[in-house]
Amino acid sequence: MSKDRIWLSSPHMGGDEMDFVLDAYRSNWVAPLGPNVNELEKDLALYTGVRSAAALSSGTAAIHLALIILGVKPEDEILVSSFTFSGSVNPIMYQRAIPIMVDSEPDTWNISPQYLEEAILDRIRIKGKAPKVLVMVHLYGMPAKVDEIKSICAKYGIRIIEDAAEALGSNYKGSKLGSFGDISVFSFNGNKIITTSGGGALLSNNEEWVEKARFLSTQARDSGVHYQHSEVGYNYRMSNILAGIGRGQLKVLDQWVQKRRTINRFYRDLLEEKNGIEFLLEPTADYFSNFWLTTITVDEVKTGFNREHLRTALLEDNIESRPLWKPMHLQPVFEDYPYYGDRLSENLFEHGLCLPSGSNMEEEQLERIKDRIISIFR
Ligand SMILES: *Cc1c(COP(=O)(O)O)cnc(C)c1O
Protein backbone atom coordinates (compact mmCIF):
# COMPACT_ATOMS: atom_id res chain seq x y z
CA MET A 1 0.00 0.00 0.00
CA SER A 2 1.76 3.13 -1.16
CA LYS A 3 -0.86 5.70 -0.23
CA ASP A 4 -0.69 7.41 3.18
CA ARG A 5 -2.89 6.02 5.90
CA ILE A 6 -6.04 8.04 6.53
CA TRP A 7 -6.84 7.58 10.21
CA LEU A 8 -10.24 7.43 11.86
CA SER A 9 -9.32 10.23 14.27
CA SER A 10 -5.74 11.16 15.06
CA PRO A 11 -4.21 13.80 17.36
CA HIS A 12 -4.25 17.34 15.94
CA MET A 13 -2.02 19.91 17.59
CA GLY A 14 -2.88 23.58 17.32
CA GLY A 15 0.63 25.02 17.69
CA ASP A 16 0.70 26.58 21.16
CA GLU A 17 0.94 23.26 23.03
CA MET A 18 4.74 23.20 22.83
CA ASP A 19 5.06 26.66 24.47
CA PHE A 20 3.19 25.44 27.55
CA VAL A 21 5.17 22.20 27.61
CA LEU A 22 8.45 24.12 27.35
CA ASP A 23 7.38 26.45 30.19
CA ALA A 24 6.86 23.39 32.36
CA TYR A 25 10.19 21.91 31.34
CA ARG A 26 12.20 25.10 31.82
CA SER A 27 10.64 25.88 35.19
CA ASN A 28 11.14 22.24 36.26
CA TRP A 29 7.42 21.67 36.92
CA VAL A 30 7.82 18.09 35.69
CA ALA A 31 5.34 16.58 38.13
CA PRO A 32 1.66 15.70 38.56
CA LEU A 33 1.00 19.23 39.77
CA GLY A 34 1.97 22.72 38.69
CA PRO A 35 0.80 25.84 36.84
CA ASN A 36 -0.40 24.07 33.69
CA VAL A 37 -2.60 21.74 35.74
CA ASN A 38 -4.13 24.67 37.63
CA GLU A 39 -4.69 26.73 34.49
CA LEU A 40 -6.14 23.82 32.51
CA GLU A 41 -8.66 23.29 35.33
CA LYS A 42 -9.68 26.96 35.21
CA ASP A 43 -9.94 26.91 31.41
CA LEU A 44 -12.15 23.80 31.48
CA ALA A 45 -14.47 25.30 34.08
CA LEU A 46 -14.73 28.50 32.07
CA TYR A 47 -15.36 26.67 28.81
CA THR A 48 -18.15 24.46 30.17
CA GLY A 49 -19.68 26.90 32.64
CA VAL A 50 -19.15 24.42 35.48
CA ARG A 51 -17.80 25.81 38.74
CA SER A 52 -14.77 23.59 39.23
CA ALA A 53 -12.61 20.96 37.47
CA ALA A 54 -9.89 18.46 38.42
CA ALA A 55 -7.39 17.36 35.76
CA LEU A 56 -6.76 13.60 35.96
CA SER A 57 -4.82 10.81 34.26
CA SER A 58 -7.77 9.52 32.20
CA GLY A 59 -11.50 9.64 31.65
CA THR A 60 -11.79 6.18 33.18
CA ALA A 61 -10.03 7.40 36.34
CA ALA A 62 -12.44 10.36 36.44
CA ILE A 63 -15.49 8.06 36.31
CA HIS A 64 -13.95 5.87 39.01
CA LEU A 65 -13.44 8.84 41.35
CA ALA A 66 -16.94 10.14 40.57
CA LEU A 67 -18.42 6.80 41.68
CA ILE A 68 -16.38 6.87 44.90
CA ILE A 69 -17.36 10.47 45.64
CA LEU A 70 -21.05 9.63 45.13
CA GLY A 71 -20.66 6.88 47.72
CA VAL A 72 -20.88 3.84 45.44
CA LYS A 73 -20.17 0.66 47.42
CA PRO A 74 -19.98 -3.06 46.56
CA GLU A 75 -23.35 -4.47 45.38
CA ASP A 76 -24.78 -1.01 44.60
CA GLU A 77 -26.57 -0.97 41.26
CA ILE A 78 -25.35 1.50 38.64
CA LEU A 79 -27.29 2.26 35.46
CA VAL A 80 -25.31 2.75 32.25
CA SER A 81 -25.86 2.71 28.48
CA SER A 82 -25.10 -0.64 26.97
CA PHE A 83 -24.10 1.12 23.76
CA THR A 84 -20.84 2.72 24.90
CA PHE A 85 -17.10 2.21 25.21
CA SER A 86 -15.92 -0.09 28.03
CA GLY A 87 -14.37 2.90 29.83
CA SER A 88 -17.90 3.86 30.96
CA VAL A 89 -18.45 0.49 32.67
CA ASN A 90 -15.05 -0.74 33.92
CA PRO A 91 -14.98 1.72 36.85
CA ILE A 92 -18.31 0.28 38.08
CA MET A 93 -16.48 -3.04 38.38
CA TYR A 94 -13.55 -1.44 40.23
CA GLN A 95 -16.07 -0.54 42.95
CA ARG A 96 -17.50 -4.07 42.88
CA ALA A 97 -20.82 -2.51 42.05
CA ILE A 98 -23.32 -3.99 39.58
CA PRO A 99 -23.76 -2.53 36.09
CA ILE A 100 -27.38 -2.38 34.94
CA MET A 101 -27.20 -1.97 31.19
CA VAL A 102 -29.91 -0.08 29.32
CA ASP A 103 -30.23 0.04 25.54
CA SER A 104 -30.46 3.06 23.23
CA GLU A 105 -33.27 4.94 21.51
CA PRO A 106 -33.09 5.56 17.74
CA ASP A 107 -32.91 9.40 17.67
CA THR A 108 -29.56 9.92 19.42
CA TRP A 109 -28.35 6.29 19.87
CA ASN A 110 -27.97 7.16 23.56
CA ILE A 111 -29.82 5.69 26.55
CA SER A 112 -33.55 5.22 26.01
CA PRO A 113 -35.60 7.14 28.62
CA GLN A 114 -38.35 4.54 28.26
CA TYR A 115 -36.10 1.57 29.02
CA LEU A 116 -34.30 3.58 31.68
CA GLU A 117 -37.54 3.97 33.62
CA GLU A 118 -38.51 0.33 32.99
CA ALA A 119 -35.12 -0.74 34.36
CA ILE A 120 -35.52 1.42 37.46
CA LEU A 121 -39.03 0.08 38.18
CA ASP A 122 -37.84 -3.49 37.72
CA ARG A 123 -34.84 -2.98 40.04
CA ILE A 124 -37.18 -1.48 42.67
CA ARG A 125 -39.42 -4.53 42.28
CA ILE A 126 -36.50 -6.97 42.65
CA LYS A 127 -34.24 -5.15 45.11
CA GLY A 128 -36.66 -2.90 46.93
CA LYS A 129 -34.73 0.21 45.95
CA ALA A 130 -33.68 2.20 42.91
CA PRO A 131 -30.15 2.04 41.49
CA LYS A 132 -27.85 4.62 43.05
CA VAL A 133 -26.27 6.33 40.03
CA LEU A 134 -26.71 6.64 36.26
CA VAL A 135 -23.64 6.98 34.03
CA MET A 136 -25.18 9.11 31.25
CA VAL A 137 -23.14 8.79 28.05
CA HIS A 138 -23.20 11.10 24.99
CA LEU A 139 -21.86 8.79 22.30
CA TYR A 140 -19.93 10.06 19.26
CA GLY A 141 -20.53 13.62 20.52
CA MET A 142 -24.33 13.42 20.20
CA PRO A 143 -26.19 14.78 23.23
CA ALA A 144 -28.44 12.26 24.97
CA LYS A 145 -32.09 13.14 25.71
CA VAL A 146 -30.94 15.11 28.72
CA ASP A 147 -34.25 16.62 29.94
CA GLU A 148 -36.14 13.32 29.89
CA ILE A 149 -33.26 11.46 31.52
CA LYS A 150 -32.74 14.08 34.22
CA SER A 151 -36.41 14.18 35.15
CA ILE A 152 -36.57 10.38 35.47
CA CYS A 153 -33.45 10.35 37.67
CA ALA A 154 -34.83 13.18 39.81
CA LYS A 155 -38.09 11.25 40.28
CA TYR A 156 -36.25 8.24 41.75
CA GLY A 157 -33.43 10.08 43.54
CA ILE A 158 -30.70 8.79 41.22
CA ARG A 159 -27.46 10.78 40.85
CA ILE A 160 -25.98 11.37 37.40
CA ILE A 161 -22.37 10.98 36.31
CA GLU A 162 -22.22 12.58 32.87
CA ASP A 163 -19.79 10.68 30.65
CA ALA A 164 -18.95 13.40 28.12
CA ALA A 165 -15.67 11.71 27.13
CA GLU A 166 -16.61 11.93 23.45
CA ALA A 167 -18.65 15.11 23.68
CA LEU A 168 -16.43 18.05 24.65
CA GLY A 169 -17.67 21.01 22.59
CA SER A 170 -21.21 19.67 22.09
CA ASN A 171 -24.27 21.53 23.45
CA TYR A 172 -27.75 20.71 24.60
CA LYS A 173 -30.26 23.60 24.59
CA GLY A 174 -27.35 26.03 24.41
CA SER A 175 -25.41 24.66 27.41
CA LYS A 176 -22.18 22.72 27.04
CA LEU A 177 -22.24 18.98 27.63
CA GLY A 178 -20.36 18.29 30.81
CA SER A 179 -22.59 20.77 32.65
CA PHE A 180 -25.56 18.44 33.23
CA GLY A 181 -24.29 15.79 35.64
CA ASP A 182 -23.93 15.91 39.41
CA ILE A 183 -20.38 15.11 38.34
CA SER A 184 -19.17 15.17 34.73
CA VAL A 185 -16.24 13.60 32.97
CA PHE A 186 -14.10 14.30 29.89
CA SER A 187 -11.36 12.25 28.24
CA PHE A 188 -8.25 13.58 26.49
CA ASN A 189 -7.12 10.25 25.10
CA GLY A 190 -5.25 10.34 21.79
CA ASN A 191 -8.25 9.74 19.56
CA LYS A 192 -10.67 12.18 21.27
CA ILE A 193 -11.60 15.59 19.88
CA ILE A 194 -8.71 17.18 21.77
CA THR A 195 -5.98 15.24 23.49
CA THR A 196 -3.20 15.36 26.05
CA SER A 197 -1.98 11.96 24.74
CA GLY A 198 -3.73 10.40 27.73
CA GLY A 199 -5.75 12.32 30.28
CA GLY A 200 -9.14 13.21 31.64
CA ALA A 201 -11.06 15.59 33.87
CA LEU A 202 -13.79 15.56 36.50
CA LEU A 203 -16.09 18.59 36.82
CA SER A 204 -18.80 19.61 39.23
CA ASN A 205 -20.60 22.63 40.62
CA ASN A 206 -19.98 21.04 44.00
CA GLU A 207 -16.49 22.34 44.79
CA GLU A 208 -16.08 20.00 47.76
CA TRP A 209 -16.46 17.01 45.45
CA VAL A 210 -13.85 18.38 43.05
CA GLU A 211 -11.50 19.03 45.96
CA LYS A 212 -12.15 15.45 47.07
CA ALA A 213 -11.21 14.22 43.59
CA ARG A 214 -7.90 16.10 43.81
CA PHE A 215 -7.30 14.55 47.24
CA LEU A 216 -8.10 10.99 46.17
CA SER A 217 -6.11 11.32 42.94
CA THR A 218 -2.90 12.15 44.84
CA GLN A 219 -2.88 9.13 47.21
CA ALA A 220 -5.31 10.65 49.77
CA ARG A 221 -2.66 12.41 51.82
CA ASP A 222 -4.02 13.98 54.99
CA SER A 223 -2.53 17.34 55.94
CA GLY A 224 0.70 17.24 57.94
CA VAL A 225 4.39 17.12 57.04
CA HIS A 226 4.65 13.37 57.39
CA TYR A 227 2.64 11.16 55.04
CA GLN A 228 -0.55 10.24 56.84
CA HIS A 229 -3.52 8.41 55.30
CA SER A 230 -6.99 7.72 56.63
CA GLU A 231 -8.47 6.73 53.25
CA VAL A 232 -7.38 4.59 50.30
CA GLY A 233 -5.94 6.85 47.60
CA TYR A 234 -5.17 6.63 43.90
CA ASN A 235 -2.44 7.93 41.63
CA TYR A 236 -4.78 9.55 39.13
CA ARG A 237 -3.56 13.17 38.84
CA MET A 238 -2.61 14.68 35.48
CA SER A 239 1.03 15.48 34.75
CA ASN A 240 1.91 19.18 34.42
CA ILE A 241 3.63 18.37 31.09
CA LEU A 242 0.46 16.85 29.66
CA ALA A 243 -1.69 19.65 31.06
CA GLY A 244 0.46 21.99 28.94
CA ILE A 245 -0.66 20.10 25.84
CA GLY A 246 -4.24 20.40 27.10
CA ARG A 247 -4.02 24.18 27.46
CA GLY A 248 -2.87 24.52 23.86
CA GLN A 249 -5.59 22.12 22.68
CA LEU A 250 -8.41 23.98 24.43
CA LYS A 251 -7.51 27.10 22.44
CA VAL A 252 -8.32 25.31 19.19
CA LEU A 253 -11.22 23.16 20.41
CA ASP A 254 -13.97 25.25 18.81
CA GLN A 255 -12.11 25.28 15.47
CA TRP A 256 -11.71 21.52 15.61
CA VAL A 257 -15.43 21.12 16.34
CA GLN A 258 -16.23 23.26 13.30
CA LYS A 259 -13.89 21.16 11.17
CA ARG A 260 -15.51 17.91 12.30
CA ARG A 261 -18.93 19.34 11.57
CA THR A 262 -17.73 20.29 8.07
CA ILE A 263 -16.53 16.71 7.57
CA ASN A 264 -19.94 15.45 8.69
CA ARG A 265 -21.53 17.76 6.08
CA PHE A 266 -19.12 16.40 3.46
CA TYR A 267 -20.26 12.81 4.10
CA ARG A 268 -23.91 13.81 4.11
CA ASP A 269 -23.56 15.59 0.77
CA LEU A 270 -21.90 12.47 -0.58
CA LEU A 271 -24.19 9.81 0.89
CA GLU A 272 -27.48 11.18 2.17
CA GLU A 273 -29.23 10.63 -1.17
CA LYS A 274 -28.03 7.03 -1.34
CA ASN A 275 -30.74 4.52 -0.61
CA GLY A 276 -29.80 2.37 2.40
CA ILE A 277 -27.34 4.73 4.15
CA GLU A 278 -28.58 6.41 7.35
CA PHE A 279 -26.72 9.00 9.43
CA LEU A 280 -26.82 9.73 13.14
CA LEU A 281 -28.13 13.32 13.02
CA GLU A 282 -29.12 16.02 15.48
CA PRO A 283 -32.83 15.30 16.13
CA THR A 284 -33.81 18.96 16.71
CA ALA A 285 -32.17 22.38 17.07
CA ASP A 286 -31.77 21.63 20.82
CA TYR A 287 -28.96 19.24 19.95
CA PHE A 288 -25.53 20.42 18.80
CA SER A 289 -23.00 17.63 18.23
CA ASN A 290 -19.24 18.03 17.94
CA PHE A 291 -19.51 15.12 15.44
CA TRP A 292 -16.41 13.64 16.99
CA LEU A 293 -17.01 10.77 14.58
CA THR A 294 -19.41 10.70 11.64
CA THR A 295 -21.40 7.48 11.93
CA ILE A 296 -23.67 5.68 9.46
CA THR A 297 -25.62 2.47 9.16
CA VAL A 298 -25.68 0.38 5.99
CA ASP A 299 -28.83 -1.49 4.93
CA GLU A 300 -27.51 -4.32 2.78
CA VAL A 301 -30.86 -5.03 1.15
CA LYS A 302 -31.00 -1.50 -0.25
CA THR A 303 -27.31 -0.90 -1.03
CA GLY A 304 -26.31 -4.35 -2.23
CA PHE A 305 -23.31 -4.43 0.10
CA ASN A 306 -22.84 -4.66 3.85
CA ARG A 307 -20.87 -2.74 6.46
CA GLU A 308 -17.88 -5.07 6.30
CA HIS A 309 -17.73 -4.75 2.54
CA LEU A 310 -17.61 -0.96 2.88
CA ARG A 311 -15.02 -1.11 5.65
CA THR A 312 -12.67 -3.46 3.80
CA ALA A 313 -13.07 -1.56 0.53
CA LEU A 314 -11.91 1.60 2.32
CA LEU A 315 -9.06 -0.32 3.93
CA GLU A 316 -7.85 -1.48 0.51
CA ASP A 317 -7.13 2.18 -0.14
CA ASN A 318 -5.45 2.49 3.30
CA ILE A 319 -8.46 4.35 4.75
CA GLU A 320 -9.32 3.43 8.35
CA SER A 321 -12.95 3.11 9.45
CA ARG A 322 -14.39 1.17 12.37
CA PRO A 323 -17.58 -0.67 13.35
CA LEU A 324 -19.73 1.09 15.94
CA TRP A 325 -19.04 0.12 19.57
CA LYS A 326 -19.94 -3.44 20.46
CA PRO A 327 -22.68 -3.17 23.11
CA MET A 328 -21.59 -3.93 26.66
CA HIS A 329 -24.32 -6.55 27.22
CA LEU A 330 -22.69 -8.61 24.43
CA GLN A 331 -19.20 -8.38 25.94
CA PRO A 332 -18.09 -11.62 27.61
CA VAL A 333 -17.01 -9.70 30.72
CA PHE A 334 -20.43 -8.04 31.27
CA GLU A 335 -22.90 -10.46 29.67
CA ASP A 336 -24.14 -11.92 32.97
CA TYR A 337 -25.35 -8.57 34.34
CA PRO A 338 -28.91 -7.24 33.96
CA TYR A 339 -29.89 -5.70 30.62
CA TYR A 340 -33.02 -3.75 29.61
CA GLY A 341 -34.10 -2.80 26.10
CA ASP A 342 -35.06 -4.01 22.65
CA ARG A 343 -31.55 -4.74 21.34
CA LEU A 344 -31.38 -1.68 19.09
CA SER A 345 -27.66 -1.41 19.83
CA GLU A 346 -27.09 -4.93 18.47
CA ASN A 347 -28.50 -3.78 15.17
CA LEU A 348 -26.32 -0.65 15.23
CA PHE A 349 -23.27 -2.77 15.98
CA GLU A 350 -24.02 -5.13 13.12
CA HIS A 351 -24.69 -2.50 10.47
CA GLY A 352 -22.91 0.64 11.68
CA LEU A 353 -19.62 2.23 10.68
CA CYS A 354 -17.56 5.19 11.94
CA LEU A 355 -16.01 7.11 9.05
CA PRO A 356 -12.66 8.94 9.16
CA SER A 357 -13.42 12.22 10.93
CA GLY A 358 -10.12 13.74 12.07
CA SER A 359 -9.98 17.54 12.13
CA ASN A 360 -6.51 17.31 10.54
CA MET A 361 -7.70 15.67 7.32
CA GLU A 362 -6.59 17.48 4.17
CA GLU A 363 -8.75 18.29 1.17
CA GLU A 364 -6.93 15.69 -0.94
CA GLN A 365 -7.59 13.01 1.67
CA LEU A 366 -11.30 13.83 1.61
CA GLU A 367 -11.16 13.57 -2.18
CA ARG A 368 -9.56 10.13 -1.89
CA ILE A 369 -12.33 8.99 0.46
CA LYS A 370 -14.94 10.42 -1.87
CA ASP A 371 -13.52 8.64 -4.94
CA ARG A 372 -13.35 5.37 -3.07
CA ILE A 373 -16.91 5.61 -1.78
CA ILE A 374 -18.26 6.55 -5.20
CA SER A 375 -16.50 3.54 -6.70
CA ILE A 376 -18.09 1.25 -4.11
CA PHE A 377 -21.54 2.42 -5.15
CA ARG A 378 -20.81 1.71 -8.79
C1 LIG B 1 -12.73 7.36 25.88
C2 LIG B 1 -13.92 7.09 26.68
C3 LIG B 1 -13.86 6.86 28.07
C4 LIG B 1 -12.59 6.69 28.81
O1 LIG B 1 -11.68 7.70 28.67
P1 LIG B 1 -10.08 7.36 28.81
O2 LIG B 1 -9.48 8.73 28.91
O3 LIG B 1 -9.71 6.64 27.55
O4 LIG B 1 -9.90 6.56 30.02
C5 LIG B 1 -15.04 6.71 28.75
N1 LIG B 1 -16.23 6.76 28.14
C6 LIG B 1 -16.34 6.95 26.80
C7 LIG B 1 -17.69 7.01 26.19
C8 LIG B 1 -15.19 7.09 26.02
O5 LIG B 1 -15.29 7.24 24.70
The ligand as an SDF file (V2000), in Angstrom:
LIG
                    3D

 15 15  0  0  0  0  0  0  0  0999 V2000
  -12.7270    7.3560   25.8780 C   0  0  0  0  0  0  0  0  0  0  0  0
  -13.9250    7.0850   26.6780 C   0  0  0  0  0  0  0  0  0  0  0  0
  -13.8620    6.8650   28.0670 C   0  0  0  0  0  0  0  0  0  0  0  0
  -12.5880    6.6910   28.8140 C   0  0  0  0  0  0  0  0  0  0  0  0
  -11.6750    7.6990   28.6690 O   0  0  0  0  0  0  0  0  0  0  0  0
  -10.0830    7.3630   28.8130 P   0  0  0  0  0  0  0  0  0  0  0  0
   -9.4840    8.7320   28.9120 O   0  0  0  0  0  0  0  0  0  0  0  0
   -9.7070    6.6440   27.5520 O   0  0  0  0  0  0  0  0  0  0  0  0
   -9.8980    6.5630   30.0240 O   0  0  0  0  0  0  0  0  0  0  0  0
  -15.0440    6.7120   28.7540 C   0  0  0  0  0  0  0  0  0  0  0  0
  -16.2250    6.7570   28.1360 N   0  0  0  0  0  0  0  0  0  0  0  0
  -16.3360    6.9470   26.8000 C   0  0  0  0  0  0  0  0  0  0  0  0
  -17.6920    7.0100   26.1920 C   0  0  0  0  0  0  0  0  0  0  0  0
  -15.1920    7.0910   26.0210 C   0  0  0  0  0  0  0  0  0  0  0  0
  -15.2950    7.2380   24.6990 O   0  0  0  0  0  0  0  0  0  0  0  0
  1  2  1  0
  2  3  1  0
  2 14  2  0
  3  4  1  0
  3 10  2  0
  4  5  1  0
  5  6  1  0
  6  7  2  0
  6  8  1  0
  6  9  1  0
 10 11  1  0
 11 12  2  0
 12 13  1  0
 12 14  1  0
 14 15  1  0
M  END
$$$$
